[in-house]
């Protein structure tokens, strides 16, 4: 180790100080940096206190002490970009990404920056036009800002050294500019995704001999895939999801031998899958879902042995899937063939793909039973085979309960008219130990809610709607510590709604455990009343809900319902609940949907419901409610249909006011002849007649009554005279 004596160290520091003084940064550069607004508006403040700006945080200089790097990503910068930045004429690298810099880019900012090679302004709040970029640029990343207008072709054509261009996640409009590959042979990445681009994809990609990544998804592009795209043989990724692209996928796609990612989902592509697609042997992601593709799976697909993700959901693919040999796809992790026309039995060869974590084969025409071979998939987490023609629900549960890694199991629309497995031991203490969502909806299963469900301690979503389940809602449902969404609608469940269920932990306490893990495949909820189908990538994105509509539940709505503070959806409609609407519902301040329609509820609508500020769907139609709808509240913003079927309700938005209802309490209509019966007047006349004859009748027909009556009146007259005489006397 070098031994530095004190005087040696002092001498070294002195030399360093002299060197630093003589090699301080250029004064113009220092002044320009000092004028940058974000210097004073960063959080925490930048360390720019040194005399030498080359020593400042994020600032680097060349050998001539000219600033050539500004590298300040994720520094909490705010404010706008100053035009003084253009004075840093030796600047080569500018990185202000992942900050809060806002405003337009100053006009002419880059006209003097002829040495600028890399500019990264991504993840800020910049907007306006982009213009005047120097020809020296090699990498441009202005993604995730608020830029708009149209990208002019001149912006790209001047950049003859361009390697990467990323303008994604902005608001650019108009067509994608002509590609720069005729001017720059170095282009390797072009990303126009998540904008508002329209029109067709321009030709010219074929000239991009070094292009590896082309992304333009989530726009409004239309037309066919440009044929010369298949000449860009260096392509590693084509990502064009959610556009309006149409036509077939050309068989020439097999020319792209280096392709690993092909993402064309959410378009209008038609025709057959290329028969020789297996020649794309390096393909890892083949995502073609939500198109109009036809034919069966090409046999050559088995040669894509590097495939890890295969999604072909929502097409018109067909054929006997049990004859396709999946066993060669040993690296497959995710497969989604749902919503097609595949037939045959569940493919046994699929269970040879030992790396599988997610399988969706739902909404096809598959038959047979779940086989024990599924237990070979030691990493299987997501299984959706709903709406097929499977049988033997009891056998399926016995097998799947031993899949320890399963978190999502969606089996609905199968096992029609079978009995709900009722054996208490069908699920042991560690069966389905990681299950988060379980669906047996629309199976028309008979029987009662089985007690083995109480052992699913990690269950968050239970979907058993549209069956023939009888009996009552068991109290033990409230013991599931993570349950936050319950579907029991369209069954034959009777009895009262258990007040114990109002103690459900995840709906009572915000401290309850919530799992925010990303799903291996998205789930789809809907359609909504507006026809929308919502895609969810997190189970926690579901709103907490209790949906027990269309059953035979009776009795009062328990007042303990007010304990479910985190509830968002409450649907008790189409039952036979009676009594009044409890005031405690107003304590559910997160409620967005409240449906109590088609019951036998009576009384008035509680005025306290006006505190439910997040309600966007509400109905108490077809009950026996009366009185005014609480005025001046959100309840009056709903359509009149939310209150119809309650003749004694009044006030906006109903067409009749409350004065009309009050007057009708005295004059009730005779519905048979359409005339009012004046009950009030009849009552007055009858009262008068009864009183008159009650007094005058005995006087007219009884002599003794007349004598007694006149004697009483004479005595009364004498007493009154004496009384008034005394008053007059004492007044003087």
PyMOL commands that set and color helices and strands:
alter all, ss='L'
color gray80, all
select helices_A, chain A and resi 6-22+27-34+37-39+53-55+83-87+153-157+180-182+205-207+227-231+251-255+277-279+299-303+321-323+348-352+372-376+393-400+424-426+451-455+475-479+499-503+505-508+539-541+559-563+583-587+607-611+634-637+640-642+658-663+679-701+703-731
alter helices_A, ss='H'
color red, helices_A
select strands_A, chain A and resi 59-61+67-71+78-79+93-95+100-104+118-120+125-128+139-141+146-147+164-166+173-174+189-191+196-200+213-215+220-223+237-239+244-247+261-263+268-272+285-287+292-294+309-311+318-320+334-336+341-345+358-360+365-368+382-384+389-390+408-410+437-439+446-448+461-463+468-470+485-487+494-496+518-526+533-538+545-547+552-556+569-571+576-580+593-595+600-603+617-619+624-628+648-650+668-669+676-677
alter strands_A, ss='S'
color yellow, strands_A
deselect
rebuild
show_as cartoon
